[in-house]
Structures are given as C-alpha cells and as structure tokens.
Amino acid sequence: MENWYLPITIVPGLGLLILSTSNLMVTLSNEISTMIENSKEKTIIAKKLKQLKLLNMGMVFFYVAVALLLVSAVFNGLYSAGKISLYTSVLAIIFALIGLFSLVIFSFRAVTIRQKQFKIM
C-alpha cells in the first residue's frame, strides 16, 4: 500500500498533547501536594484529585491512540490490509477524540475549581 505512512502523520500531534498533558499532571500534582501540606480545604483537594484522575484518563486514551495508529501503519505497510488499517485508524482517532474531550472537561472544571479556591482564600 502506498499510503502506509498516513496514520503516522498524526502521531507527532498526539505526542505534543501527551507532553502538555503530562506537564499539566505534574503541575497539578505539585499543587495538590502543597495544598495537602498547607491547607485544610478538603473539598478543593478532593476536586483537584478528581481532576488529576481525569488527566490520567486522557493520557491513557492518547497512548492507546498512538499505539493504534502505529499498528495501523504497520498493517498497512507490511500486509496491505486496507480495511483493517482503516478501521484501526478510525478507532485510534476515536480514542484521541475521547482524550481531547477529557481535556476539555478538565479545562471547564479547572476554572470552576479555581474560582471556588480563590473565594475561600
């Protein structure tokens, strides 16, 4: 198949999403750690822990999407399996979209949590 490389062209974009999401996770984890040491606001800490879980879920979906895209490219390049490669690519895109959707939910919730956090302070 001559278009075996097409699924791989999406991988760098997903890599950037993984990088930025892991950066968010580290920042949020450090913030939670600081809040646990210094604050007694259990509700805000609990909400931020849920946010961390949401980011982790998004990361898992991005990793699965990358794996599926690579498998799709290998199937398409080695075995000329057009339909299997297409279905695998579509499944990878669905996983990536679910990961993106979890990041959108994270963003909306983060603003609300931040507003509640600053009202308390």
N, C-alpha and C positions, 0 to 999 in steps of 0.2 A: 504494500500500500504506500502510496507516495505522500500521504498526509499524516504519517505516523507521529510527527512532532507536534501537531496541533494541541493535543492535551497538555503537553509540557509547557506551552507558552503561557498557561495560566498559573503555573507553579510559582514563578517569582512574585506575582501579586499576592498569592496566598502566603508566601514566605514573609512578605512585609507585614501582612495582617498578623501573622503569628508573632513576629518580632515586636510589633507595637502592643499586642495583647499581653505578651509576657512582660513587657515593660510596665503596663498598667497593673498586672498582677503583683509584681514586685513592689511597686509604689503603694498599692492598696494594702498589701501585707505589712509593709513597714508602718503605714499609718495606723492599721489595726493594732499592731504591737505597741506602738506609742500610746494609743488610746487606752489599751488594757493596763499599761503601767501607770498612767497619769489620771485617768478619768474613771468616773463611776457611772457613766451613761451606758447602761447595759443594753438599752433598746437600740441606740445608734450602733454600738459594736455588733449586735446581732444582725442588724440590717447590712452592715458592711461585710460581715462574714457571708451572708447570702449573696452579696454582690461578687465576692471572691469566688464563690461556687459557680455563679453564672459565667464569670470569665473563664473559669476552668472548663466548663461545659463547652463554651465557644471554641476554646483551644482544641479540645478533643475533636470537634467537628471539622476544624481546619486541618488537623493532622490526618484524619480519615480521608478528607477530600484530596489532599496531596497524594496520599498513598493510592487512592483510586485513579487519580489522573496518571500517575506513573505506571500503574498496572495496565491502564487503557493504552498508553503509548507502547508498552512492550507487546501487548497482544496485537496491536495494530501493526507494529513494525516487524515482528517475527512471524506471526501466524496469519496475517492478512484477514483477521477476524473482524470485519467491518461492523457487523451488528453488535457483537459482544463489546467491542471497543466503544461504540456509540452509546450503548446502554450504560456502560461503566462510566463514561464521561458525563452523561446526564446525571447519574447517581452522585458523582463527585460534585457537580455543580449544585445539586440539591443540598448536599451536606455543607458546602461552602455558604449557601444562602441561609441555611439554618444557623450556622455560626455567625454570619453577619446580623441576622435577626436578633440573636442573643446579645450582640454588641450594641444594637440599637436599644434594646430593652435596658441593658446596663446603663447606657447614657441617660435615658429618661429617669431611671431610678436614682442615678448618682446625683442629678440636680436636686431632686426632692430630698434625698438624704442630706445633702449639703445644706439646703435651706433649713431643715429641721435642726441640724447640728449647730448652725450659727444663731438660730433663735434661742437655743438653750444657753449658749455661751454668753 
